[in-house]
Amino acid sequence: MFIHIPKTGGVSVLQTLDRQVEKAGNLRCDAAPSAVPDQLVATVQNRSGRGLTTIVHGHLPYGVHESLGLERARYFTLLRDPIDRVISAYYYLSAVPPESLSEVERDLISMGLEGAVASGSSHNFDNQMVRQLCGTNTQTPIGSCTAADAERALLNLTTGIEVVGDLARIEDFYAQLATRFGWVVPSGRGPRAHITPSRPSLDDLKPRTREVISEFNRFDVWLYEQAHIEIEGLQPT
């Protein structure tokens, strides 16, 4: 189970893994656990019963294997500095042709980065890592994440998710996948997808903008910092 948190390099990871796992064994699911399609459940159970490797991926919460009728699953996920992730999410959206965006998305872009984050109009700008990793519905109302959710997310990261990586150290993440799962993965960063060259860097961010993003994503910030303290593979070498 690949918990793909938006704008953490997940598309690049999937492009890499597609080379290792037959296409039929790479299944996408973005449905909430309560609405996982019956056909996907049947496919996953069938492949599992025959001992076939299956990667289920998507913007899913931890624990989704239960909704797929599986007793257990091996999870992996990739984290990213929360402030950097939100910047990337906003500027990726701003690079999409307006006619391809919804009215809500066009309104978000028109607000600027600070305004979009503070507007409370997008789950993607509101503790998205905690939302998916704490094991509850990813559509929890904006502004309702709690310290308990963050603590639960950290517990899942440290005890239930087998491989946890950081986009800033993608090479280490691939090395862990190779060691834990026996996959052949490239050395180095591998392919890179959905890059937005025009976005500002963290160093170029105005202090006020950083404060706004940090405030509205304070549980993600805490989770990211704690993960780097408690998970051996994320600690500086």
Backbone hydrogen bonds, N-H to C=O, Kabsch-Sander energy under -0.5 kcal/mol:
donor,donor_aa,acceptor,acceptor_aa,energy
2,F,56,V,-2.7
3,I,1,M,-0.8
3,I,76,F,-1.9
4,H,2,F,-1.1
4,H,58,G,-2.4
5,I,3,I,-1.0
8,T,5,I,-0.9
13,V,9,G,-1.9
14,L,10,G,-2.5
15,Q,11,V,-2.1
16,T,12,S,-1.7
17,L,13,V,-2.6
18,D,14,L,-2.2
19,R,15,Q,-0.5
19,R,16,T,-1.0
20,Q,17,L,-1.6
21,V,17,L,-2.1
25,G,22,E,-2.2
26,N,23,K,-1.8
27,L,25,G,-0.6
27,L,55,I,-2.6
29,C,57,H,-2.8
35,A,32,A,-2.7
36,V,33,P,-0.9
41,V,37,P,-2.0
42,A,38,D,-2.5
43,T,39,Q,-2.3
44,V,40,L,-2.7
45,Q,41,V,-2.4
46,N,42,A,-2.3
47,R,43,T,-2.5
48,S,44,V,-2.6
49,G,45,Q,-2.4
50,R,46,N,-1.2
51,G,48,S,-1.5
52,L,47,R,-2.8
55,I,25,G,-3.4
56,V,54,T,-0.7
57,H,27,L,-2.5
57,H,55,I,-0.6
58,G,2,F,-1.2
60,L,58,G,-2.3
62,Y,132,Q,-2.9
64,V,61,P,-1.3
66,E,63,G,-1.6
67,S,64,V,-0.7
68,L,64,V,-0.9
68,L,65,H,-0.6
69,G,66,E,-1.3
70,L,65,H,-2.3
75,Y,73,A,-0.7
75,Y,160,G,-0.5
76,F,1,M,-2.3
77,T,163,V,-2.2
78,L,3,I,-0.7
79,L,165,G,-3.0
85,R,81,D,-2.6
86,V,82,P,-2.2
87,I,83,I,-2.2
88,S,84,D,-2.3
89,A,85,R,-2.4
90,Y,86,V,-2.5
91,Y,87,I,-2.5
92,Y,88,S,-2.1
93,L,89,A,-1.8
94,S,90,Y,-2.1
95,A,91,Y,-0.9
95,A,92,Y,-0.5
96,V,93,L,-1.2
100,S,97,P,-2.4
101,L,98,P,-1.7
106,R,102,S,-2.4
107,D,103,E,-2.2
108,L,104,V,-2.2
109,I,105,E,-2.1
110,S,106,R,-1.9
111,M,107,D,-0.9
111,M,108,L,-1.0
112,G,109,I,-1.2
115,G,111,M,-0.7
116,A,112,G,-2.6
117,V,113,L,-2.1
118,A,114,E,-2.5
119,S,115,G,-1.3
120,G,117,V,-0.8
121,S,116,A,-0.6
125,F,122,S,-1.4
126,D,123,H,-2.0
131,R,127,N,-2.3
132,Q,128,Q,-1.9
133,L,129,M,-2.2
134,C,130,V,-2.2
136,T,131,R,-0.6
140,T,137,N,-1.3
144,S,141,P,-1.9
150,A,146,T,-1.8
151,E,147,A,-2.4
152,R,148,A,-2.2
153,A,149,D,-2.4
154,L,150,A,-2.2
155,L,151,E,-2.1
156,N,152,R,-2.3
157,L,153,A,-2.2
158,T,154,L,-2.3
159,T,155,L,-2.0
160,G,156,N,-2.1
161,I,156,N,-1.3
162,E,75,Y,-1.1
162,E,160,G,-0.6
163,V,75,Y,-1.4
165,G,77,T,-2.1
167,L,79,L,-2.7
169,R,166,D,-2.5
170,I,167,L,-1.1
172,D,169,R,-0.8
173,F,169,R,-1.4
174,Y,170,I,-2.3
175,A,171,E,-1.9
176,Q,172,D,-2.2
177,L,173,F,-2.2
178,A,174,Y,-2.2
179,T,175,A,-2.1
180,R,176,Q,-3.1
181,F,177,L,-2.3
182,G,178,A,-1.0
183,W,177,L,-0.9
185,V,183,W,-0.8
199,R,196,T,-1.5
204,D,201,S,-0.6
205,L,202,L,-1.1
210,R,206,K,-2.3
211,E,207,P,-2.2
212,V,208,R,-2.2
213,I,209,T,-2.4
214,S,210,R,-2.6
215,E,211,E,-2.4
216,F,212,V,-2.2
217,N,213,I,-0.9
218,R,215,E,-1.0
221,V,217,N,-2.4
222,W,218,R,-2.0
223,L,219,F,-2.4
224,Y,220,D,-2.8
225,E,221,V,-2.1
226,Q,222,W,-2.8
227,A,223,L,-2.7
228,H,224,Y,-1.5
229,I,225,E,-0.7
229,I,226,Q,-0.7
230,E,226,Q,-2.6
231,I,227,A,-2.3
232,E,230,E,-0.6
234,L,231,I,-1.8
235,Q,231,I,-0.8
235,Q,232,E,-1.0
